[in-house]
Each structure stands twice: as C-alpha cells, then as structure tokens.
C-alpha cells in the first residue's frame, strides 16, 4: 500500500493527530450587534497535520509583531450530515487554526484537505 495521499486512499498510520472541528455561533444583543462568538464541536477525528509556511513580520501601521502559520490537515471525508466551511476552526492540542479553504480531493468524497491559518498578535 502506498503512503502517498492519492485522493482515493489515506494510510491510517499517517492520521496521528486527534483534532476537533468547531463551528462558530454569534450571539446578538437587543440592538442586533454581535456580543459574543461561541463554538460548537461538530467533528472529532484523526488527521495528518502538515506545516506549509511560517512567517513573522512587523505591522508598519501600529508597530505590532504578528506571526502567521499555515497548515494543511488531511482527514477522511466526513459523512454527508456534517458540513465544514471556511471560517470554522480546528483545535489540536494547544493550537487553534481558522479554516481558510477546503479541498474534496478529486471530488471523490474520500479525502478532505483543510487549509488553515493561525494568526497571533503580540505587542513588541
């Protein structure tokens, strides 16, 4: 068996990390303004987590140091009752990533690639 993700098969030994995918829900006040965002767990599964890029840079406007990491997560395609969309988030250990894009590999409903980003801002 090949260990390469071809779109039709995922080697189970590659799915080492347990992740939770969460959907956001916004609470509105009496004026229709957003007050809080809460997250609901919609799927806990195993994933292959790959780091694709990392960057640190200084915002020139307010002189804040920002860091951004981009990750690609590969999971088995979830059943049809579960919807995952950009803007949802993924929690793994002490990491939280925002889902930026999704790819149903080869449109076969077997492998789903989740493109995530983590943006943290710390003052200098």
GIVEN-V673603 format. One record per backbone hydrogen bond with DSSP energy under -1.0 kcal/mol. NH is the residue of the N-H (numbers start at 0). CO is the residue of the C=O. If there is no record, write none. Layout:
nh/co
NH/CO
NH/CO
//
This chain:
nh/co
5/3
13/10
14/11
15/13
16/46
18/44
19/90
20/42
21/88
22/39
24/37
26/35
28/32
31/28
34/26
37/24
39/22
41/20
42/20
44/18
46/16
47/73
49/71
51/69
52/69
54/67
56/65
58/63
62/58
64/121
65/56
66/119
67/54
68/117
69/52
70/115
71/49
72/113
73/47
74/111
76/109
81/78
86/98
87/84
88/21
89/96
90/19
91/94
94/91
96/89
97/116
98/87
99/114
100/114
102/112
104/102
104/110
106/103
107/104
111/74
112/102
113/72
114/100
115/70
116/97
117/68
119/66
121/64
//
